[in-house]
Amino acid sequence: MLHQLIYQESDDFYQLNLHSSQQALGAFCSGGTVANITALWVARNKCLAPDDNFKGVSRAGLAAGLQHYGYNNLAILCSKRGHYSLSKAADILGIGREQLITLDCPSQTLSPQQALAEGKKLAEKGIKLLSIVGVAGTTETGHIDPLDELADVCQELDCHFHVDAAWGGTTLFSNNHRHLLKGIERADSVTIDAHKQMYVPMGAGMVLFKNPKDSNTVRHHAQYILRAGSKDLGATTLEGSRNGMAMLVYSALHIIGRQGYELLINRSIEKANLFAKLINDDPEFELVTDPTLCILTYRICPNALQKRLVEVDIQQQDALNEALNRLTVKVQKQQREAGKSFVSRTRIEVPKYPNQAITVFRVILANPLTTEQDLKDILEEQKQYAKGSRVYQQIA
Ligand SMILES: *Cc1c(COP(=O)(O)O)cnc(C)c1O
């Protein structure tokens, strides 16, 4: 069902590939981390595939693979907003965390032109780009990389295209918003977490493959189980035994249904836009990133100070931002400890303040029962804490 949501293949395709001992549409796993690792594992094994003179990386190992193909190294490319699980994947797959190239994203998303240039630069150094990872809904800000254009770049560089839609993939349920993910159907693999916007308990991640045969690049057989021709679900997955979480996803798809998910997704995005408006209308706050999906970031920064920040020199700007960072942390902790509501925080780079990352409140509007009044109350509470703090009194 989720493969179809992304790739929209024909009935014949699914007839052939569902419950097949020959290939798999994807891998069900405990979360987005394992899904991303699996996708890049497949990408690595495809890149260093067996041929007449080589047994393939999964048997011969990385060193032999690099030597056989004449590469100095492999690399993975994503934007600075890529999830930290990609770094774990680079480590586990023997590629090394430093070979995860993370490009700055001043426009909030990965630039296809920059990705292409970087891929060519790597190739000149004998480094094979294994995969570009486009994020559909970054964990911190909900931004979506230009997937269609990145698919073109991957084609040109002849590398695997993985889309990390752990967080934002469910946007595909919404007819109003699915266009935001245009190009996802061109990805070789896609990660989706059902325990995020599909509202099932933790432990329900998936990676889906455009070409079900890709799953065979990581296939493993054992004598007591996973025998050739068997449909055991451990043959093409990283994890062996795991909880039957697929059942919850299947049930939720029947109980909530596509239309139910569409409603939830649409409502969350509407509510994020409403919250953005409340923040924009309040002279005490600065909206830092607009919601593309239902995530936004903001901070306390009175209008007059916002004006001053863009007029002063870089040093003064840094000093003011440092003070505002302290304020955000202080208010966030105070609100958390008061226990009435909780807003998370993160540090991000934004175009407006090119010199340094700033600390911001990060909000996900996921609960369909959250009311406008709840949102207003959260802002009021934050203002109250801010006004009681010395930092605020000094800078505002
Ligand atoms: C949550 C998330 C992950 C990791 O998922 P886990 O389920 O926590 O392992 C990976 N990528 C993105 C974009 C995410 O939001």
The ligand as an SDF file (V2000), in Angstrom:
LIG
                    3D

 15 15  0  0  0  0  0  0  0  0999 V2000
   12.9070   10.5690   12.3930 C   0  0  0  0  0  0  0  0  0  0  0  0
   13.7400   10.6560   11.2080 C   0  0  0  0  0  0  0  0  0  0  0  0
   14.6980    9.6710   10.9000 C   0  0  0  0  0  0  0  0  0  0  0  0
   15.0600    8.5560   11.8540 C   0  0  0  0  0  0  0  0  0  0  0  0
   14.0330    7.8070   12.2230 O   0  0  0  0  0  0  0  0  0  0  0  0
   13.9640    6.9070   13.5390 P   0  0  0  0  0  0  0  0  0  0  0  0
   12.6340    6.3080   13.3510 O   0  0  0  0  0  0  0  0  0  0  0  0
   14.0910    7.8170   14.7050 O   0  0  0  0  0  0  0  0  0  0  0  0
   15.0690    5.9150   13.4630 O   0  0  0  0  0  0  0  0  0  0  0  0
   15.4060    9.7830    9.7290 C   0  0  0  0  0  0  0  0  0  0  0  0
   15.1850   10.8120    8.8890 N   0  0  0  0  0  0  0  0  0  0  0  0
   14.3090   11.7830    9.1460 C   0  0  0  0  0  0  0  0  0  0  0  0
   14.1310   12.9020    8.1670 C   0  0  0  0  0  0  0  0  0  0  0  0
   13.5380   11.7420   10.3090 C   0  0  0  0  0  0  0  0  0  0  0  0
   12.6620   12.7220   10.5640 O   0  0  0  0  0  0  0  0  0  0  0  0
  1  2  1  0
  2  3  1  0
  2 14  2  0
  3  4  1  0
  3 10  2  0
  4  5  1  0
  5  6  1  0
  6  7  2  0
  6  8  1  0
  6  9  1  0
 10 11  1  0
 11 12  2  0
 12 13  1  0
 12 14  1  0
 14 15  1  0
M  END
$$$$
